[in-house]
Amino acid sequence: MPEVVCDTSPIQYLHQLELLHILPALVESVVVPPAVMNEVATGRTLGVNLPDLEELAWVTVRRPTSAAALPLVTDLGPGETQVLMLALEAPEAVVVLDDALARQVAEALNLKFTGTLGLLIDAKRAGLVSAVGPLLDQLQALRFHLAIHTRIAVLKLAGEET
């Protein structure tokens, strides 16, 4: 996978699953905008189990150059907005985000995107994790919203149909 522009939630969930290391193993480079750095840092100060992104040599912080690049979508948070702005500036990049509205906007903008679940499927295919099913259980315990039809589809894509 080429360069990815990553939002906060995939970083959070992979870290909490103790699988953050799969991100640099799967992609050429990981870029986050300043808003994601701020969201992660704020969460850490509030006691949320999050990584210190400044300590990860494989994370590059990049500020979007044009605030006008993204049509106004008022329901997106600053992290999602800046992630999408960066993706518009680097159309070959893959956006990594979980927020449903942000994914709809990415699709409307013809951006390539994936999320935490897609990364877990890719990690299974690359032999970085042995099974996705138990990870889905852990994600749900972490309050990751996962509809039953999505769970079934993910398990099928991971080759773990029941």
C-alpha positions as CSV (number, residue, x, y, z in Angstrom):
1,M,0.0,0.0,0.0
2,P,1.3,3.5,-0.8
3,E,1.4,6.4,1.5
4,V,-1.6,6.6,3.9
5,V,-3.1,9.6,5.6
6,C,-4.4,8.4,8.9
7,D,-7.1,9.7,11.2
8,T,-7.2,9.3,15.0
9,S,-9.5,6.3,15.5
10,P,-7.5,3.7,13.5
11,I,-4.4,4.8,15.5
12,Q,-6.3,4.6,18.7
13,Y,-7.8,1.1,18.1
14,L,-4.6,-0.4,16.7
15,H,-2.7,0.9,19.7
16,Q,-5.3,-0.5,22.1
17,L,-5.2,-3.8,20.4
18,E,-1.4,-3.7,20.7
19,L,-1.2,-3.9,16.9
20,L,0.0,-0.4,16.0
21,H,3.1,-2.0,14.5
22,I,1.1,-3.4,11.6
23,L,0.6,0.0,10.2
24,P,4.2,0.7,9.1
25,A,4.5,-3.0,8.1
26,L,1.7,-2.6,5.6
27,V,2.3,0.8,4.1
28,E,5.2,2.9,2.6
29,S,4.6,5.8,4.9
30,V,2.1,7.1,7.4
31,V,1.1,10.8,7.4
32,V,-1.1,12.5,10.0
33,P,-2.2,16.1,10.0
34,P,-1.7,18.4,13.0
35,A,-5.3,18.0,14.1
36,V,-4.8,14.2,14.5
37,M,-1.6,14.9,16.5
38,N,-3.6,17.3,18.7
39,E,-6.5,14.8,19.2
40,V,-4.1,12.0,20.2
41,A,-2.1,14.3,22.5
42,T,-5.3,15.6,24.1
43,G,-6.6,12.1,24.6
44,R,-3.4,11.1,26.3
45,T,-3.6,14.0,28.7
46,L,-7.2,12.8,29.6
47,G,-5.9,9.4,30.3
48,V,-7.0,7.6,27.2
49,N,-4.7,4.7,26.2
50,L,-3.1,6.3,23.1
51,P,0.5,6.3,21.7
52,D,2.8,9.2,21.8
53,L,3.0,9.9,18.0
54,E,6.0,12.1,18.5
55,E,8.0,9.0,19.5
56,L,7.0,7.0,16.4
57,A,9.7,7.6,13.7
58,W,7.5,6.2,11.0
59,V,4.8,8.9,11.5
60,T,5.2,12.1,9.5
61,V,3.2,15.2,10.4
62,R,2.0,17.2,7.4
63,R,-0.1,20.3,7.4
64,P,-2.7,20.7,4.6
65,T,-1.7,23.6,2.3
66,S,-5.1,24.7,1.3
67,A,-8.1,25.0,3.6
68,A,-10.3,25.6,0.6
69,A,-9.6,22.2,-0.8
70,L,-12.5,20.5,1.0
71,P,-16.1,21.6,0.6
72,L,-17.6,22.6,3.9
73,V,-18.9,19.6,5.8
74,T,-19.8,20.9,9.2
75,D,-20.3,17.6,10.9
76,L,-16.7,16.4,10.4
77,G,-14.2,16.8,13.2
78,P,-10.9,18.6,12.7
79,G,-9.0,15.4,12.3
80,E,-11.2,14.0,9.6
81,T,-11.3,17.3,7.8
82,Q,-7.5,17.7,7.7
83,V,-7.1,14.0,6.7
84,L,-9.4,14.5,3.8
85,M,-7.7,17.8,2.9
86,L,-4.3,16.1,2.8
87,A,-5.7,13.3,0.7
88,L,-7.0,15.8,-1.9
89,E,-3.5,17.2,-2.1
90,A,-2.0,13.7,-2.6
91,P,-4.5,11.7,-4.7
92,E,-2.3,8.6,-4.8
93,A,-2.6,8.3,-1.0
94,V,-5.0,6.0,0.8
95,V,-7.1,7.6,3.6
96,V,-7.4,5.6,6.8
97,L,-10.6,6.5,8.7
98,D,-13.5,4.9,10.5
99,D,-16.0,7.8,10.7
100,A,-19.0,7.0,8.5
101,L,-19.6,10.6,7.3
102,A,-15.9,11.0,6.6
103,R,-15.9,7.8,4.6
104,Q,-19.0,9.1,2.6
105,V,-17.1,12.3,1.9
106,A,-14.0,10.4,0.8
107,E,-16.1,8.3,-1.5
108,A,-17.8,11.4,-3.0
109,L,-14.4,12.9,-3.6
110,N,-13.2,9.7,-5.3
111,L,-10.5,9.1,-2.7
112,K,-9.1,5.7,-1.9
113,F,-9.9,4.8,1.7
114,T,-9.8,2.0,4.2
115,G,-10.3,1.8,8.0
116,T,-9.3,-0.2,11.0
117,L,-11.1,-3.3,9.8
118,G,-9.5,-3.1,6.3
119,L,-6.1,-2.8,8.0
120,L,-6.8,-5.9,10.1
121,I,-7.8,-7.9,6.9
122,D,-4.6,-6.7,5.2
123,A,-2.6,-7.7,8.3
124,K,-4.1,-11.2,8.2
125,R,-3.4,-11.5,4.5
126,A,0.2,-10.4,5.1
127,G,0.6,-12.9,8.0
128,L,1.0,-10.2,10.6
129,V,-2.0,-11.5,12.6
130,S,-3.2,-15.1,12.8
131,A,-7.0,-14.3,13.1
132,V,-9.3,-11.4,12.8
133,G,-12.3,-12.7,14.6
134,P,-10.8,-12.4,18.1
135,L,-9.7,-8.9,17.2
136,L,-13.2,-7.9,16.3
137,D,-14.3,-9.1,19.7
138,Q,-11.7,-6.9,21.3
139,L,-12.7,-3.9,19.2
140,Q,-16.3,-4.3,20.3
141,A,-15.1,-4.4,23.9
142,L,-13.4,-1.1,23.2
143,R,-16.7,0.3,22.0
144,F,-15.9,0.1,18.3
145,H,-19.3,0.1,16.5
146,L,-19.5,-3.0,14.4
147,A,-22.8,-4.0,12.8
148,I,-23.4,-7.8,12.5
149,H,-23.4,-7.6,8.7
150,T,-20.1,-5.8,8.7
151,R,-18.6,-8.4,11.0
152,I,-19.8,-11.2,8.7
153,A,-18.3,-9.4,5.7
154,V,-15.0,-8.8,7.4
155,L,-14.7,-12.4,8.6
156,K,-15.5,-13.6,5.0
157,L,-12.8,-11.3,3.6
158,A,-10.4,-12.6,6.2
159,G,-11.2,-16.2,5.2
160,E,-12.7,-16.9,8.6
161,E,-16.3,-17.6,7.7
162,T,-18.2,-19.6,10.3
